[in-house]
Amino acid sequence: MIIKTNNINLKIQEKNKLNLDYNKEFTHEIKKNDVLKISPTSGSIANLNRRGDIVFQSLQTSNPIDICNAKLYYKIELEIEANKDITLENNFFPNLFSNMRLKLGSSEIETVLHPGVYSTMLNFILTGCDYKNEYGELTGWIPDVNKGDLDKDGLDINYAYYKRAELYKSKKFEGYFELKHLFGFLQNYNRVLHNVFIELICNRLEGDKRLFYGAADTKAKLKLSTLELHIPEWTLNPHSEIKLLERLNSNKSINVNYLNRICSEFSMTEGSTYSIKVANLAYRPRYILIGFKETDPSFQKNNNLFIQKIGDDNLKTIQIQLNSSYYPINRMEFNIENNENIFPYLNYIETCYDFKVEPQLSLEDFKNLYSIFCINVSDQDDRLAINNVDVTLHITKDSNFKAKVYTLILEEKKIEMKLYGGKISIIENVRGDS
């Protein structure tokens, strides 16, 4: 179901969003800003709070839509045991789902597994302190600090935990999740779509242990009461509308570049050395993010954290292999006991700056709370552009360090879009070297 609501009428200048062919600037005047509010299909409404697909489908609209700023808007009800220290974890919302899939027309553009895990990784790379400060309470992005625990005494208080507890104490609240922080296509496209069928599929998980963090012997439950896909829609003045239609009938093909997400998960058991092939890619990888989590979620664990130590057992080194090439050439070494984390942290900072983002994490928070290992693999043998790429992760660790390992590969990808017959059609994937 689609409901169209009018916002304040504005006359504003936007120079790039309707520049569909990327060649000539399109300056247009917006007569009216709307929002398409898309409810789940009737068959998936029952899955809001049980396992199954929740499907959002947009009809082909006559007005341009700003897909890169699409959001999932939600209303939530909490049941929390009285007088207990327990509240929602940072970035709880995407942890409601096992995967999210984006389709345009008949083409599946992108699938992201474990969106809670990977959106946390990506938010620390793609968003900065300004985003956290300005939008954190609206989006549930309130990362833990200091020890990340429930300690109320001393200098190491986890203020973020208590901020979330205060924010959600009313038991009923609303917020939204920005899809561009998850899907690479929405992050990189930055243009409107027109007369394109859009489908978003979110596979709901059951169980609340990965959503909450608190004291032992507590009970808590989350219920989605409302979930809608919101997409900005523009009404142009007549002159701009004619110019847009001319471009949509130009019979041009355009290539859209974006960093596609390739996700993998596996469990490490006993043993000091691990080598595992995590992906076989048809396109060039550019960045690889790696994170480790304890294996079994619970209310007593802060499940949002990425760790490099469990008890007395530590991670020691990480290295990525692309076919026969290694990144870094010498294994990345770190030792949390000896306070040796400078090189992994520098890699994190440099990755943030590559995306023109001010890093959110301090060295201490990186080491103790959010150890996200970032490896830039952009400097490659030219042959990788035309051959499939085997990605292998090499790890050394203390034998008893047992954890879930999550890898997120950002690979360059292109799709071809056709401007024909007054609409945009998705033609096919294009090889990364074209």
Number of C-alpha atoms within 10 A of each C-alpha: 14 18 10 12 11 11 10 9 12 11 14 13 10 13 12 16 20 25 19 23 20 14 7 10 13 18 16 22 20 20 16 17 18 19 20 22 21 22 21 24 14 11 10 16 17 14 19 22 17 15 16 19 23 25 22 22 18 20 13 15 15 14 16 23 25 20 23 24 18 20 19 18 18 18 15 17 17 18 12 18 13 10 7 14 16 24 25 26 28 25 21 21 21 22 22 24 20 20 19 23 17 20 16 18 16 13 17 14 18 18 22 23 19 19 23 23 23 23 22 24 25 18 17 22 27 23 18 17 15 12 14 19 11 10 15 17 16 15 22 23 22 21 25 24 21 15 14 21 21 19 13 11 8 6 8 14 18 19 19 19 26 17 15 21 16 11 16 19 13 10 12 14 14 17 18 21 20 17 21 20 21 26 25 24 25 22 18 15 16 19 21 21 25 24 20 20 18 19 18 19 19 24 19 21 18 14 13 20 19 21 26 25 27 22 15 13 9 16 17 20 16 19 15 15 13 15 22 19 24 23 20 18 25 20 18 19 14 12 10 18 16 12 14 21 16 15 20 22 15 15 15 14 17 18 18 19 17 19 21 26 24 20 19 17 14 13 13 18 14 13 13 15 14 14 14 13 14 19 17 14 17 18 22 26 27 17 17 20 21 20 23 25 23 21 14 11 17 17 23 18 19 25 22 25 23 26 20 24 24 15 7 9 15 21 22 19 16 23 19 24 20 23 14 10 13 18 19 14 10 10 16 18 16 21 16 14 11 7 10 13 19 15 13 21 22 14 16 25 21 18 20 21 14 13 11 13 18 18 18 21 21 13 18 16 17 22 24 19 23 26 26 27 22 24 23 19 21 14 9 15 10 10 9 18 17 14 13 15 20 16 21 19 19 16 19 19 20 17 15 16 21 22 21 16 17 22 25 24 24 22 22 21 23 21 19 15 20 20 22 17 15 17 21 26 23 19 16 14 15 15 15 17 13 8
